[in-house]
Amino acid sequence: MTRAERVGAAAGAAIGLALALGMDALLGEAVGSGWRSAVAQDLTAMLGRSVSADSMPAYAGAAAAVFGIACCGAVAGWLFVKIVQKFFSYLLNDN
Protein backbone atom coordinates (compact mmCIF):
# COMPACT_ATOMS: atom_id res chain seq x y z
CA MET A 1 0.00 0.00 0.00
CA THR A 2 1.46 3.31 -1.04
CA ARG A 3 1.61 6.40 1.11
CA ALA A 4 -1.18 8.05 -0.91
CA GLU A 5 -3.43 5.03 -0.36
CA ARG A 6 -2.79 5.12 3.40
CA VAL A 7 -3.55 8.85 3.50
CA GLY A 8 -6.73 8.31 1.47
CA ALA A 9 -7.87 5.51 3.78
CA ALA A 10 -7.10 7.58 6.88
CA ALA A 11 -8.93 10.60 5.47
CA GLY A 12 -11.93 8.46 4.54
CA ALA A 13 -12.03 6.90 8.00
CA ALA A 14 -11.79 10.33 9.65
CA ILE A 15 -14.59 11.70 7.49
CA GLY A 16 -16.78 8.65 8.17
CA LEU A 17 -16.11 8.90 11.90
CA ALA A 18 -16.84 12.63 11.91
CA LEU A 19 -20.10 12.08 10.02
CA ALA A 20 -21.25 9.29 12.34
CA LEU A 21 -20.46 11.22 15.51
CA GLY A 22 -21.79 14.46 14.05
CA MET A 23 -25.08 12.79 13.15
CA ASP A 24 -25.38 11.54 16.71
CA ALA A 25 -24.44 14.87 18.29
CA LEU A 26 -26.45 17.15 16.03
CA LEU A 27 -29.41 15.02 15.02
CA GLY A 28 -29.60 12.37 17.72
CA GLU A 29 -32.12 14.07 19.94
CA ALA A 30 -33.84 15.98 17.12
CA VAL A 31 -35.14 12.83 15.47
CA GLY A 32 -35.84 11.11 18.76
CA SER A 33 -32.88 8.84 19.30
CA GLY A 34 -29.14 8.59 18.98
CA TRP A 35 -26.96 5.59 18.20
CA ARG A 36 -27.37 4.05 21.65
CA SER A 37 -31.15 4.37 21.63
CA ALA A 38 -31.40 2.91 18.14
CA VAL A 39 -29.18 -0.04 19.09
CA ALA A 40 -31.18 -0.58 22.29
CA GLN A 41 -34.44 -0.62 20.31
CA ASP A 42 -32.99 -3.10 17.80
CA LEU A 43 -31.66 -5.35 20.57
CA THR A 44 -35.03 -5.23 22.32
CA ALA A 45 -36.74 -6.31 19.10
CA MET A 46 -34.19 -9.07 18.40
CA LEU A 47 -33.92 -10.50 21.90
CA GLY A 48 -37.50 -10.01 23.03
CA ARG A 49 -36.21 -8.50 26.29
CA SER A 50 -36.03 -4.86 27.29
CA VAL A 51 -32.55 -3.40 26.74
CA SER A 52 -31.78 0.02 28.20
CA ALA A 53 -29.99 2.66 26.14
CA ASP A 54 -27.51 3.05 29.00
CA SER A 55 -26.60 -0.65 29.12
CA MET A 56 -23.28 -2.13 28.03
CA PRO A 57 -24.71 -3.95 24.97
CA ALA A 58 -26.15 -0.66 23.70
CA TYR A 59 -22.80 1.10 24.13
CA ALA A 60 -20.98 -1.80 22.45
CA GLY A 61 -23.45 -1.87 19.57
CA ALA A 62 -23.20 1.88 19.05
CA ALA A 63 -19.40 1.66 19.07
CA ALA A 64 -19.54 -1.19 16.57
CA ALA A 65 -21.86 0.81 14.30
CA VAL A 66 -19.60 3.87 14.41
CA PHE A 67 -16.53 1.67 13.82
CA GLY A 68 -18.28 0.04 10.85
CA ILE A 69 -19.04 3.44 9.34
CA ALA A 70 -15.41 4.49 9.82
CA CYS A 71 -14.24 1.27 8.11
CA CYS A 72 -16.58 1.90 5.17
CA GLY A 73 -15.17 5.42 4.95
CA ALA A 74 -11.63 4.05 4.93
CA VAL A 75 -12.47 1.68 2.07
CA ALA A 76 -14.14 4.51 0.15
CA GLY A 77 -11.10 6.77 0.67
CA TRP A 78 -8.71 4.03 -0.46
CA LEU A 79 -10.87 3.28 -3.50
CA PHE A 80 -11.03 6.97 -4.41
CA VAL A 81 -7.23 7.23 -4.33
CA LYS A 82 -6.89 4.08 -6.47
CA ILE A 83 -9.30 5.51 -9.07
CA VAL A 84 -7.44 8.84 -9.16
CA GLN A 85 -4.09 7.05 -9.47
CA LYS A 86 -5.39 4.93 -12.35
CA PHE A 87 -6.84 7.99 -14.08
CA PHE A 88 -3.56 9.87 -13.90
CA SER A 89 -1.57 6.83 -15.01
CA TYR A 90 -3.74 6.62 -18.13
CA LEU A 91 -3.56 10.37 -18.60
CA LEU A 92 0.24 10.55 -18.34
CA ASN A 93 0.93 7.35 -20.29
CA ASP A 94 3.26 8.06 -23.24
CA ASN A 95 1.82 5.35 -25.51
C-alpha positions as YAML, in Angstrom:
chain: A
units: angstrom
residues:
- id: 1
  name: MET
  ca: [0.00, 0.00, 0.00]
- id: 2
  name: THR
  ca: [1.46, 3.31, -1.04]
- id: 3
  name: ARG
  ca: [1.61, 6.40, 1.11]
- id: 4
  name: ALA
  ca: [-1.18, 8.05, -0.91]
- id: 5
  name: GLU
  ca: [-3.43, 5.03, -0.36]
- id: 6
  name: ARG
  ca: [-2.79, 5.12, 3.40]
- id: 7
  name: VAL
  ca: [-3.55, 8.85, 3.50]
- id: 8
  name: GLY
  ca: [-6.73, 8.31, 1.47]
- id: 9
  name: ALA
  ca: [-7.87, 5.51, 3.78]
- id: 10
  name: ALA
  ca: [-7.10, 7.58, 6.88]
- id: 11
  name: ALA
  ca: [-8.93, 10.60, 5.47]
- id: 12
  name: GLY
  ca: [-11.93, 8.46, 4.54]
- id: 13
  name: ALA
  ca: [-12.03, 6.90, 8.00]
- id: 14
  name: ALA
  ca: [-11.79, 10.33, 9.65]
- id: 15
  name: ILE
  ca: [-14.59, 11.70, 7.49]
- id: 16
  name: GLY
  ca: [-16.78, 8.65, 8.17]
- id: 17
  name: LEU
  ca: [-16.11, 8.90, 11.90]
- id: 18
  name: ALA
  ca: [-16.84, 12.63, 11.91]
- id: 19
  name: LEU
  ca: [-20.10, 12.08, 10.02]
- id: 20
  name: ALA
  ca: [-21.25, 9.29, 12.34]
- id: 21
  name: LEU
  ca: [-20.46, 11.22, 15.51]
- id: 22
  name: GLY
  ca: [-21.79, 14.46, 14.05]
- id: 23
  name: MET
  ca: [-25.08, 12.79, 13.15]
- id: 24
  name: ASP
  ca: [-25.38, 11.54, 16.71]
- id: 25
  name: ALA
  ca: [-24.44, 14.87, 18.29]
- id: 26
  name: LEU
  ca: [-26.45, 17.15, 16.03]
- id: 27
  name: LEU
  ca: [-29.41, 15.02, 15.02]
- id: 28
  name: GLY
  ca: [-29.60, 12.37, 17.72]
- id: 29
  name: GLU
  ca: [-32.12, 14.07, 19.94]
- id: 30
  name: ALA
  ca: [-33.84, 15.98, 17.12]
- id: 31
  name: VAL
  ca: [-35.14, 12.83, 15.47]
- id: 32
  name: GLY
  ca: [-35.84, 11.11, 18.76]
- id: 33
  name: SER
  ca: [-32.88, 8.84, 19.30]
- id: 34
  name: GLY
  ca: [-29.14, 8.59, 18.98]
- id: 35
  name: TRP
  ca: [-26.96, 5.59, 18.20]
- id: 36
  name: ARG
  ca: [-27.37, 4.05, 21.65]
- id: 37
  name: SER
  ca: [-31.15, 4.37, 21.63]
- id: 38
  name: ALA
  ca: [-31.40, 2.91, 18.14]
- id: 39
  name: VAL
  ca: [-29.18, -0.04, 19.09]
- id: 40
  name: ALA
  ca: [-31.18, -0.58, 22.29]
- id: 41
  name: GLN
  ca: [-34.44, -0.62, 20.31]
- id: 42
  name: ASP
  ca: [-32.99, -3.10, 17.80]
- id: 43
  name: LEU
  ca: [-31.66, -5.35, 20.57]
- id: 44
  name: THR
  ca: [-35.03, -5.23, 22.32]
- id: 45
  name: ALA
  ca: [-36.74, -6.31, 19.10]
- id: 46
  name: MET
  ca: [-34.19, -9.07, 18.40]
- id: 47
  name: LEU
  ca: [-33.92, -10.50, 21.90]
- id: 48
  name: GLY
  ca: [-37.50, -10.01, 23.03]
- id: 49
  name: ARG
  ca: [-36.21, -8.50, 26.29]
- id: 50
  name: SER
  ca: [-36.03, -4.86, 27.29]
- id: 51
  name: VAL
  ca: [-32.55, -3.40, 26.74]
- id: 52
  name: SER
  ca: [-31.78, 0.02, 28.20]
- id: 53
  name: ALA
  ca: [-29.99, 2.66, 26.14]
- id: 54
  name: ASP
  ca: [-27.51, 3.05, 29.00]
- id: 55
  name: SER
  ca: [-26.60, -0.65, 29.12]
- id: 56
  name: MET
  ca: [-23.28, -2.13, 28.03]
- id: 57
  name: PRO
  ca: [-24.71, -3.95, 24.97]
- id: 58
  name: ALA
  ca: [-26.15, -0.66, 23.70]
- id: 59
  name: TYR
  ca: [-22.80, 1.10, 24.13]
- id: 60
  name: ALA
  ca: [-20.98, -1.80, 22.45]
- id: 61
  name: GLY
  ca: [-23.45, -1.87, 19.57]
- id: 62
  name: ALA
  ca: [-23.20, 1.88, 19.05]
- id: 63
  name: ALA
  ca: [-19.40, 1.66, 19.07]
- id: 64
  name: ALA
  ca: [-19.54, -1.19, 16.57]
- id: 65
  name: ALA
  ca: [-21.86, 0.81, 14.30]
- id: 66
  name: VAL
  ca: [-19.60, 3.87, 14.41]
- id: 67
  name: PHE
  ca: [-16.53, 1.67, 13.82]
- id: 68
  name: GLY
  ca: [-18.28, 0.04, 10.85]
- id: 69
  name: ILE
  ca: [-19.04, 3.44, 9.34]
- id: 70
  name: ALA
  ca: [-15.41, 4.49, 9.82]
- id: 71
  name: CYS
  ca: [-14.24, 1.27, 8.11]
- id: 72
  name: CYS
  ca: [-16.58, 1.90, 5.17]
- id: 73
  name: GLY
  ca: [-15.17, 5.42, 4.95]
- id: 74
  name: ALA
  ca: [-11.63, 4.05, 4.93]
- id: 75
  name: VAL
  ca: [-12.47, 1.68, 2.07]
- id: 76
  name: ALA
  ca: [-14.14, 4.51, 0.15]
- id: 77
  name: GLY
  ca: [-11.10, 6.77, 0.67]
- id: 78
  name: TRP
  ca: [-8.71, 4.03, -0.46]
- id: 79
  name: LEU
  ca: [-10.87, 3.28, -3.50]
- id: 80
  name: PHE
  ca: [-11.03, 6.97, -4.41]
- id: 81
  name: VAL
  ca: [-7.23, 7.23, -4.33]
- id: 82
  name: LYS
  ca: [-6.89, 4.08, -6.47]
- id: 83
  name: ILE
  ca: [-9.30, 5.51, -9.07]
- id: 84
  name: VAL
  ca: [-7.44, 8.84, -9.16]
- id: 85
  name: GLN
  ca: [-4.09, 7.05, -9.47]
- id: 86
  name: LYS
  ca: [-5.39, 4.93, -12.35]
- id: 87
  name: PHE
  ca: [-6.84, 7.99, -14.08]
- id: 88
  name: PHE
  ca: [-3.56, 9.87, -13.90]
- id: 89
  name: SER
  ca: [-1.57, 6.83, -15.01]
- id: 90
  name: TYR
  ca: [-3.74, 6.62, -18.13]
- id: 91
  name: LEU
  ca: [-3.56, 10.37, -18.60]
- id: 92
  name: LEU
  ca: [0.24, 10.55, -18.34]
- id: 93
  name: ASN
  ca: [0.93, 7.35, -20.29]
- id: 94
  name: ASP
  ca: [3.26, 8.06, -23.24]
- id: 95
  name: ASN
  ca: [1.82, 5.35, -25.51]
...
